[in-house]
Amino acid sequence: MNNTSNEIDIPKVPTIDLFTISNDEVVEVVEKVSCACREFGFFQIVNHGISSDLIECYIECCQEFFALPLELKLQWKRNEGNARGFFNDELTQQKRDWKEALDVGVPGSRDWSVADDSPENKCLDGWNQLPSDDVLPKFRRTISKYFDELSVLADRIAIIMAKGLGQNENSPIIQGLREDHSSYLRANYYPMCNEQAADGSTPLGISPHRDAGFLTILLQDANCHSLQVLKNDSWVTIHPAGKYSFTINTGDMAEVWSDGRYKAPLHRVLSNEAKKRYSTPFFYNPSYETLVKPLQDPEADSVPKFNDVLWGYFRAVRFAGDLTDLGVEIQVSHFLKEVDNAHQRKQEVFAKEVDFKVPFNVKKYSPLLLQR
């Protein structure tokens, strides 16, 4: 498989200007986004309504956080009973990523003023672990404002995607996302990498993977472009459309919901020996209780390709694979109707045994995750 990005000529990834959409242009924009989700699984947006000042302030806060001493950051480290917090040991496809990161999720109470470790703020993903104001004075209020504005933007994008499938803002999954999403924001820091693996290869920032949720809004580093998407059997580097543009990609749940018409793209992140890099994806995810049901393709005279997927189960198993080397991997291909797979049975057991308002514990539920 080719690791370069200059040997194939792929069609230009569309850049959507959200500010200038008039009533006459809605149909054209929907068609562009729908085509991008079907062909590539990603597109870019500009003039999205998130101010450059807020983006700059957020980037500055992320840089300040990762500049803290490691022993201080480890105070907020995520663990087998809490998916949120700092980490520097994530596994992707059971290979360790060359990065540090911080995950911050929507509070269980939906209220950022409530203490992070308060009982009403705990949920399946755990609870937020953020530095106090005396450590990083602007951090919490900047993160929460940026998070809330991205939630609104994600809703706008999801509606456009829905219209491309003949749906609208009243579609049950769109309404569910808006009212009770379980999204989280990840700040990534990729240090310079001068190491080599035992086989002589360079470690990857993130190994090839597909995002698990509905859609991802990514703020790329304007100075170091290391995101690559697999297209036509070659890895293609994605360059941001502008300093404050966002790169959008389709997630696994949108692929299931669209019954395979929208594609969750396989992508990876390269390490860099000369530059450090910061990037921040926002993962727009359904509620944990959501049973993602595939839409019937009106042009296809057949049953759906996918079985229903319980998001809380899918998310928990994906986290277990990221955190530990249990050999647990879950993909939407496991839920194809033609596949006889244990996940369908295990998610039914999971739904009965797990309280979605209680943090998922990998160790406690590992017997369920590992059984065939």
URFENBEL-V607993 format. One record per helix or strand. SS is the DSSP state (h for helix, s for strand). FROM is the first residue (numbers start at 1). LEN is the number of residues. If there is no record, write none. Layout:
BEGIN
[[SS:FROM:LEN] [SS:FROM:LEN]]
END
This chain:
BEGIN
[[s:2:1] [s:15:3] [h:23:17] [s:42:5] [h:52:15] [h:70:7] [s:77:1] [s:79:1] [s:82:1] [s:85:3] [s:91:2] [s:95:2] [s:100:6] [h:119:3] [s:123:1] [s:126:1] [h:139:25] [h:172:9] [s:184:7] [s:206:4] [s:215:5] [s:227:5] [s:234:4] [s:246:5] [h:252:6] [s:267:3] [s:277:8] [s:291:2] [s:306:1] [s:309:2] [h:311:13] [h:332:4] [s:336:1] [h:342:12] [h:362:9]]
END
